Amino acid sequence: MLPKRTPATATDRLPGEKAMLGAMAVDAVGSGMYVPFSLVFFHHITGLSFAVVGAVLTAVGLIGMAALPLAGAAVDRYGARRVQLVLYGVRGTGFALYPLATALPAFAAVALGTAFGDRAFPAVQQSWIGEVAAGADRDRLQAASRALRNGGLGAGALLASLVVTVAGDRGFVAAAWLNAASFAVAWLLMRRVKAPARQAAQQAPTAGAGYRVVFADRPFLALTGANFLTALGYSALSVLFPLFIAGPLHGAQSLTGAAFTLNTVLCAAGGVHIARLGRRSGARRTRAAALGALIFAASFAGLALLATVRPQAGWATAGLLLALVTLYTVAETVHNPAAGSLAVAAAPESLRGRYMAAYQLSWSLASILAPSLFTALTAADARLPWLLLVGTALTAAALLLRLERVLPAEAVNLPGRPPAGQDRPHTAARPAPAPPAVPRTAAHG
């Protein structure tokens, strides 16, 4: 069992933590075998054209967002661990079937099932971390999961490249089955981690207490909105950086790979350490997340300046770009653990699954909007998307600081810290924002 511990014991490892982190790492390595080149991956393993694959993936990605509210309700009813194990099974089955789905209807059906699993999984994992850890342990696991995700994606991409280099086109089929196997291994590892005993209030939420409560919780919706503004910046690495390098900067494609590699290595190697420094400083989660947003804004301002100056020397362009990618990565490692823990702690335990599903929509909407938005702005002026991101990051930082007064004190503050404002409630609970009432207990912090 993974009992929640008091802040006094929050520096030791949780029982079963190694298996949990192992499952996260294996999952990330498997995902890394297809995420960086999904169009090419699915084109080779299904035989369908790039246009068809792209259209299907876009459509099922949008439809797959419907999995979020369903998964959130399932977490609140059955617990995050059970739902997570089901999603491992769904995703593993999908990748095992992809090489057999050579006809369009079969590919669409398999892709839809897999998209449901992929869209729902981050919210379920956030809920799972919230169930098994509290206080500083929760922040530590958030940082570790992010670092493992980045490192695993990089390792998976490298492994897939090696497999394809050795086996040719057949390597894509092998990569699909290896990814399916990775989900099976992650399932076995996570199954070894026992779920904590669920409180009666979580086992039987107040009658009618569902998404109406979530959407009536204005502070949490504002927190979700702030995350959407920041999430647009996260999408820049995969969407805007390649456009910027290949277009306005006229840089080599290898520079795009170098930027990805630098971000991945720094997140994997330094993410946990930077998050630990933040916890030791005692910074409030709102302020740590706001600091990350401000550093994002600084990196985007630098990129807007780079788009204006456009050095003629290739080495100068590469050096400045990689320096700004480093600053961008620091922002990511400061913001992500604090923002994730803040969202988990701000949710009432009995409805945490639904709350995390709503919060995850901010990430999904940003990833869907980013390609068309960044492409259109870049076509008009290469500086515009970066200036937009400066504005969204600064707005997110200001909003996070204002939310200190209305979010629960135990969500804003690390264990043992004084309340962030004397006019905020000093209790470890606050009532749900609208009927039906859902009391917030100290257990959800």
C-alpha positions in Angstrom: 0.0 0.0 0.0 1.1 3.6 -0.7 -0.1 5.5 2.4 -0.1 9.2 2.4 2.5 10.6 4.7 2.8 13.7 6.8 5.2 16.5 5.8 7.6 15.3 8.4 8.2 12.1 6.5 8.0 13.6 3.1 11.7 13.2 2.2 11.7 9.4 2.1 10.7 7.2 -0.8 7.2 6.1 -1.0 6.5 2.3 -0.8 6.3 1.0 -4.4 7.8 4.2 -5.8 10.5 2.4 -7.8 7.9 0.3 -9.6 5.7 3.4 -10.3 8.6 5.4 -11.7 9.8 2.3 -13.7 6.3 2.1 -15.3 6.5 5.8 -16.2 9.9 5.4 -17.8 9.0 2.3 -19.8 5.8 4.0 -21.0 7.8 7.1 -22.1 10.4 5.0 -24.0 7.6 3.2 -25.9 5.9 6.5 -26.7 9.2 8.0 -27.9 9.4 5.3 -30.6 6.5 6.9 -32.5 5.7 10.4 -31.2 8.6 12.4 -32.9 7.6 11.0 -36.4 4.1 9.8 -36.1 3.0 10.5 -39.7 6.0 8.5 -41.1 5.5 5.8 -38.5 1.8 5.2 -39.3 2.4 5.5 -43.0 4.9 2.7 -43.0 3.0 0.3 -40.7 -0.4 0.7 -42.4 0.6 1.4 -46.0 -1.9 4.4 -46.2 -0.9 7.7 -47.7 0.5 10.6 -45.6 -2.6 12.6 -46.4 -5.0 9.9 -45.2 -2.9 9.2 -42.1 -2.8 12.9 -41.2 -6.5 13.4 -41.7 -7.3 10.4 -39.6 -5.0 11.3 -36.8 -6.4 14.9 -36.7 -10.0 13.6 -36.6 -9.4 11.0 -34.0 -7.4 13.4 -31.9 -10.3 15.8 -31.7 -12.8 13.0 -31.0 -10.5 11.5 -28.5 -10.9 14.5 -26.3 -14.3 13.1 -25.4 -12.4 10.5 -23.4 -11.3 13.1 -20.8 -14.7 13.6 -19.1 -15.4 9.8 -19.2 -12.0 9.0 -17.7 -12.4 11.7 -15.0 -15.7 10.2 -13.9 -14.2 6.7 -13.9 -11.3 7.8 -11.7 -13.7 9.2 -9.2 -15.7 6.0 -9.1 -13.1 3.3 -9.4 -9.8 4.9 -8.5 -7.0 6.2 -10.6 -5.0 2.9 -10.5 -7.7 0.8 -12.0 -8.3 3.3 -14.8 -4.6 3.6 -15.5 -4.2 -0.1 -15.9 -7.2 -0.2 -18.3 -5.6 2.6 -20.4 -2.3 0.7 -20.5 -4.3 -2.2 -21.9 -6.1 -0.1 -24.5 -3.0 1.6 -25.7 -1.0 -1.6 -25.8 -3.7 -3.4 -27.8 -3.9 -0.5 -30.2 -0.2 -0.6 -31.1 -0.3 -4.4 -31.4 -3.1 -4.1 -33.9 -1.7 -1.2 -36.0 0.4 -3.4 -38.3 -2.8 -5.4 -39.1 -4.9 -2.3 -39.7 -3.9 -1.7 -43.4 -7.5 -0.7 -44.5 -8.8 2.7 -43.8 -11.8 1.7 -41.6 -9.6 -0.6 -39.5 -6.9 2.0 -39.1 -9.5 4.7 -38.1 -11.0 2.3 -35.5 -7.7 1.4 -34.0 -6.5 5.0 -34.0 -9.7 6.1 -32.3 -9.3 3.6 -29.5 -5.6 4.5 -29.1 -6.4 8.2 -29.1 -9.0 7.8 -26.3 -6.2 6.1 -24.3 -3.6 8.7 -25.1 -5.8 11.7 -24.4 -7.1 10.4 -21.1 -3.9 9.0 -19.7 -2.2 12.3 -18.5 -5.2 13.3 -16.4 -5.4 9.8 -14.9 -1.7 9.8 -14.1 -2.1 13.2 -12.4 -4.9 11.8 -10.3 -2.9 8.8 -9.4 0.0 10.9 -8.2 -2.6 12.9 -6.1 -3.9 9.6 -4.6 -0.6 8.1 -3.6 1.4 11.2 -2.5 0.8 14.4 -0.5 2.8 17.6 0.2 6.4 17.7 -0.9 6.2 14.1 -2.1 3.6 15.1 -4.7 5.8 17.9 -6.0 8.8 15.5 -6.1 6.8 12.8 -8.1 5.6 15.5 -10.5 9.1 16.5 -11.2 10.3 12.9 -11.5 7.5 12.0 -13.9 8.3 15.0 -16.1 12.0 14.2 -16.2 11.3 10.5 -17.0 8.9 11.5 -19.7 11.5 13.7 -21.4 14.3 11.2 -21.0 12.1 8.3 -22.1 10.9 10.1 -25.2 14.4 10.8 -26.3 15.6 7.3 -25.6 12.6 5.9 -27.5 13.2 8.1 -30.5 16.9 6.9 -30.6 15.9 3.3 -30.2 13.3 3.6 -33.1 15.9 5.2 -35.3 18.3 2.3 -34.6 15.6 -0.3 -35.3 14.6 1.4 -38.6 18.2 1.8 -39.7 18.9 -1.9 -39.1 15.6 -3.4 -40.3 14.5 -0.8 -42.9 10.7 -0.4 -43.3 10.1 -3.5 -41.3 11.6 -1.7 -38.4 8.4 0.4 -38.1 6.4 -2.7 -37.5 8.9 -3.8 -35.0 8.7 -0.4 -33.3 4.9 -0.7 -33.1 5.1 -4.1 -31.4 7.9 -2.9 -29.1 5.7 0.0 -28.1 2.8 -2.5 -27.4 5.2 -4.5 -25.3 6.3 -1.4 -23.4 2.7 -0.8 -22.3 2.5 -4.4 -21.2 5.6 -4.0 -19.1 4.3 -0.8 -17.6 1.1 -2.5 -16.8 2.9 -5.3 -14.9 5.0 -2.7 -13.0 2.1 -0.5 -12.1 0.1 -3.5 -11.0 2.7 -4.1 -8.3 1.9 -0.7 -6.7 -1.0 -1.1 -4.3 -3.6 1.7 -4.3 -4.1 3.5 -1.0 -7.3 3.0 0.9 -9.9 5.3 -0.4 -11.8 7.4 2.0 -15.6 7.0 2.3 -16.1 10.5 0.8 -14.1 9.5 -2.2 -15.8 6.1 -2.6 -19.3 7.6 -2.5 -19.3 11.3 -3.7 -22.2 13.4 -2.9 -25.2 12.6 -5.1 -25.2 14.7 -8.2 -21.7 16.0 -7.5 -20.1 15.9 -11.0 -18.8 18.2 -13.6 -21.4 20.9 -12.5 -19.2 21.4 -9.4 -16.0 21.6 -11.5 -17.4 24.2 -13.9 -18.8 26.2 -11.0 -15.4 26.4 -9.3 -14.2 29.7 -10.7 -10.8 29.7 -9.1 -10.0 26.3 -10.5 -11.3 27.3 -14.0 -9.0 30.4 -13.8 -6.1 28.1 -12.9 -7.0 26.0 -15.9 -7.1 29.1 -18.1 -3.7 30.2 -16.9 -2.4 26.7 -17.8 -3.8 27.0 -21.3 -1.9 30.2 -21.8 1.3 28.6 -20.7 0.6 25.4 -22.6 0.7 27.3 -25.8 4.4 28.0 -25.0 5.0 24.3 -24.4 3.7 23.6 -27.9 6.3 25.9 -29.4 9.1 23.4 -29.1 7.5 20.9 -31.4 5.6 23.3 -33.7 7.1 26.8 -33.8 10.8 26.1 -33.3 11.0 23.9 -36.5 9.1 26.5 -38.5 11.3 29.3 -37.1 14.6 27.5 -37.8 13.7 26.3 -41.3 12.0 29.6 -42.4 13.1 33.0 -41.0 16.5 31.8 -39.7 17.3 29.6 -42.7 19.0 27.2 -40.4 19.9 23.6 -41.0 17.5 20.9 -40.0 20.2 19.5 -37.8 19.7 22.6 -35.6 16.1 21.5 -35.0 17.3 18.2 -33.8 19.9 19.9 -31.6 17.2 22.0 -30.0 15.1 19.0 -29.3 18.0 17.1 -27.9 19.2 19.9 -25.7 15.7 20.3 -24.2 15.3 16.6 -23.7 18.7 16.2 -22.0 18.3 19.2 -19.8 14.8 18.3 -18.7 15.8 14.7 -17.9 19.0 15.6 -16.2 18.1 18.8 -14.4 14.3 18.7 -13.9 14.3 16.9 -10.6 17.2 19.0 -9.2 15.6 22.3 -10.1 12.3 21.2 -8.6 14.1 20.1 -5.5 15.7 23.5 -5.2 12.2 25.1 -5.5 10.9 22.9 -2.7 13.8 23.6 -0.4 13.3 27.4 -1.0 9.8 27.0 0.3 8.4 29.0 -2.6 4.6 28.9 -2.9 3.4 26.7 -5.8 1.7 29.7 -7.4 4.8 31.7 -7.3 7.1 28.9 -8.5 4.7 28.4 -11.5 4.5 32.2 -12.1 8.3 32.3 -12.1 8.4 29.6 -14.7 5.9 31.6 -16.8 8.1 34.7 -16.5 11.2 32.8 -17.6 9.1 31.5 -20.6 8.3 35.1 -21.4 12.0 36.1 -21.3 12.9 33.3 -23.6 10.1 34.2 -26.1 11.2 37.9 -26.0 14.7 36.8 -26.9 13.4 34.7 -29.8 11.4 37.7 -31.0 14.6 39.7 -30.9 16.4 37.0 -32.8 13.7 37.1 -35.4 14.3 40.8 -35.8 18.1 40.7 -35.9 18.6 37.5 -37.8 22.5 37.2 -37.6 24.2 36.4 -40.9 26.8 34.2 -39.3 25.4 30.7 -38.9 27.4 30.0 -35.7 25.9 33.1 -34.1 22.4 32.1 -35.0 22.9 28.6 -33.7 24.6 29.8 -30.5 21.9 32.3 -29.7 19.1 29.9 -30.5 20.5 27.1 -28.3 21.0 29.6 -25.4 17.4 30.6 -25.7 16.3 26.9 -25.8 18.3 26.5 -22.6 16.4 29.4 -21.0 13.1 27.9 -22.3 14.0 24.5 -20.8 14.7 26.1 -17.4 11.3 27.7 -17.6 9.7 24.3 -18.2 11.5 22.6 -15.3 10.5 25.4 -12.9 6.9 25.7 -14.1 5.7 22.2 -14.7 6.1 20.5 -11.3 4.7 23.5 -9.4 1.8 23.9 -11.7 0.9 20.2 -11.8 1.0 19.9 -8.0 -1.0 23.1 -7.6 -3.8 21.7 -9.8 -3.9 18.3 -8.1 -3.9 19.9 -4.6 -6.6 22.4 -5.5 -9.0 19.6 -6.4 -11.3 18.1 -3.8 -10.4 14.4 -3.3 -13.8 13.0 -4.1 -13.8 14.7 -7.5 -10.1 14.8 -8.3 -10.6 12.7 -11.5 -13.1 15.1 -13.0 -11.0 18.1 -12.0 -7.9 16.7 -13.6 -9.8 15.8 -16.7 -11.0 19.5 -17.0 -7.4 20.7 -16.3 -6.0 18.4 -19.0 -8.4 20.0 -21.6 -6.1 23.1 -21.4 -3.2 21.0 -22.6 -5.3 19.3 -25.3 -6.8 22.5 -26.6 -3.4 24.2 -26.8 -1.8 21.3 -28.7 -4.8 21.4 -31.2 -4.7 25.2 -31.6 -1.0 25.7 -31.8 -0.2 24.4 -35.3 -2.7 26.6 -37.2 -2.1 29.6 -35.0 1.7 29.5 -35.2 1.7 28.8 -38.9 -0.6 31.7 -39.6 1.3 34.2 -37.5 4.7 33.1 -38.8 3.4 33.6 -42.4 2.5 37.2 -41.5 5.6 38.1 -39.5 8.2 35.8 -37.9 8.1 37.9 -34.7 4.3 37.7 -34.1 4.1 34.2 -32.6 6.9 34.9 -30.2 5.3 38.2 -29.1 2.0 36.5 -28.7 3.7 33.9 -26.4 5.3 36.7 -24.4 1.8 38.1 -23.8 0.3 34.8 -22.9 3.1 33.9 -20.5 3.0 37.2 -18.7 -0.8 37.0 -18.4 -0.5 33.5 -17.0 2.1 34.7 -14.4 -0.2 37.6 -13.3 -3.2 35.3 -13.1 -1.3 32.7 -11.0 -0.3 35.4 -8.5 -3.9 36.7 -8.2 -5.2 33.2 -7.6 -3.1 32.9 -4.4 -6.0 34.6 -2.5 -8.8 32.3 -3.7 -7.2 28.9 -4.1 -7.0 26.6 -1.0 -4.1 27.5 1.3 -2.9 23.9 1.4 -2.7 23.9 -2.4 -0.8 27.2 -2.7 1.7 26.5 0.1 4.1 23.7 0.6 3.8 21.8 3.9 4.9 23.8 6.9 4.6 27.2 5.1 2.4 30.0 6.4 -0.7 30.9 4.5 -0.1 33.1 1.5 -2.5 35.8 2.6 -4.1 36.7 5.9 -7.5 37.3 4.2 -7.6 33.8 2.8 -9.1 31.0 4.8 -6.6 29.4 7.2 -8.3 26.1 7.3 -7.1 23.1 5.2 -10.5 23.0 3.5 -12.8 25.2 1.5 -16.4 24.4 0.4 -17.2 23.4 -3.1 -18.1 26.5 -5.2 -21.7 25.6 -5.9 -24.3 23.1 -4.9 -24.3 20.2 -4.6 -21.8 20.9 -1.8 -18.6 19.0 -1.9 -16.5 19.7 1.2 -12.8 19.9 0.7 -10.9 18.0 3.4 -7.3 18.2 4.5 -6.7 14.9 2.8 -6.7 16.3 -0.7 -3.8 18.6 -0.1 
